[in-house]
């Protein structure tokens, strides 16, 4: 059995499309609702009665909500999928087959597309000073197939192993348990980078099945909201996984850009979590 896990926070606009793409696939569906104020819960209760709903009275964050659902899941693999993403026909079977064919693989990602069919990044170079610079240079070419293919992947390996976004991934349950799931100190952002690093540290391989297609909207938050969510996780990630010089470099760069008070606040948030 496959257990699909959806974390939702005010995602009513796309949630039905996500759930419809999972209907009839034979997967167990668990939805953690992070204190939505829209009609998400009513929608699920009325139209998708086979979904296991885990309603929360506060926003747990992406990492903690996924971990909560994983504790209730019965599947041999966990399909993590954003509420604003939906599977194309046959995608689940292709992802499952990749895990069955390669027992050394702990996580496999699909090919991500924007709703209009444009290519979307599903993997990125290893997160670090050089990897972030490489991804920044890669961003303008997102719509070109070569930016997703073997050449780009080979170049990315120069800075380390690539990571896969948790907008949609299939994770072997044994692999998930071997690392304890997501690190909940990452409220949002970098939890998937951290997971990939820890999975590989336990000897699991990461893979992609480009024939499995998933549409993903993305891009809901404002710039200010992104900074207040992204920066604490970025600083924590660098302090946890990267050399000291990289952590100091990132901190100094952020202080020049945002000021000391903002960075001190973000550092404190990272520690508190």
Secondary structure, 3 states (H helix, E strand, C coil): CEEEEEEECCCHHHHHHHHHHHCCCCCEEEEEEECCCCCHHHHHHHHCCCCEEEEECCCCCHHHHHHHHHHHCCCCEEEEECCCEEECCCHHHHHHHHHHHCCCEEEEEEEEECCCCCEECCEECCCCHHHHHHHHHHHCCCCCHHHCCHHHHHHHHHHCCCEECCCEEEEEHHHHHHHCCCCCCCCCCCHHHHHHHHHHHCCCEEEEEEEEEEEECCCCCCHHHHHHHHHHHHHHHHHHHCCHHHHHHHHHHHHHHHCHHHHHHHHHHHHHC
